Amino acid sequence: MILLITKMILAHFIGDFYLQLSSWVQDKEMKKHKSIYLYLHSVIHGLLVWVLLWDWNAWKIGLALAIVHFVIDLQKLIFQKETTKRIWFFIDQLLHIVSIILIANVYQNGYITVDIEALLQSKNIVFVTGYVILTLPMSIIIQKVLMPWSDLIGEADDDSLLNAGKYIGILERSFVFVFILANRWEAVGFLLAAKSVFRFGDLKESKDRKLTEYILLGTLLSFGIAILMSMLTIYLANLI
């Protein structure tokens, strides 16, 4: 099953990102269901799966994938607007991956099978809970903790990206979580060192000691919480 899904996902990314020209995309967006490239693009996806599986009987899965890919792409072309293209891109890719898994499931087993019991195993729930806490909730908690100091340094620089700090924090804690679960502590040290290098320029140019201390405080707090939460997650998982 894993090999089947991997080959289908490989075919998807080759077909969507390597064998689709920008002119095709523009033609599809302009003509929608009247664009010949919409049909050609879907057929290419079906043929790629058939070739990668290298099985004459796999024409069924290629045909099914081509049809489903056509339907998903058509829905995106119909409903997306200029302001929602970015959102629809991710929705489109997610739907394609889900459809690949479902089609592979049906092809392999004759029906859709989802092992809900395995997904809801206690250890999986512990890991998911740890990660969920470390992302958005922890961003808000850290923001509240640092609020007395953030009020002292004033508003953020106008040149900074909107909510960039929040998402950087979420990403760094996510990396720390994964690295510690994989027992790669050296990667955590590398990540901290890398962020320190990037921040060094800002701190060097800044004449505001308060800003320097605020940045260091936020970074150490974020990493410290991520490390403690990761270790707690592993400890709780081992108790089950």
Summary of the structure (lengths in Angstrom):
residues: 240
radius of gyration: 23.6
end to end distance: 28.5
largest distance: 69.4
contacts: 645
relative contact order: 0.08
helix: 85%
strand: 0%
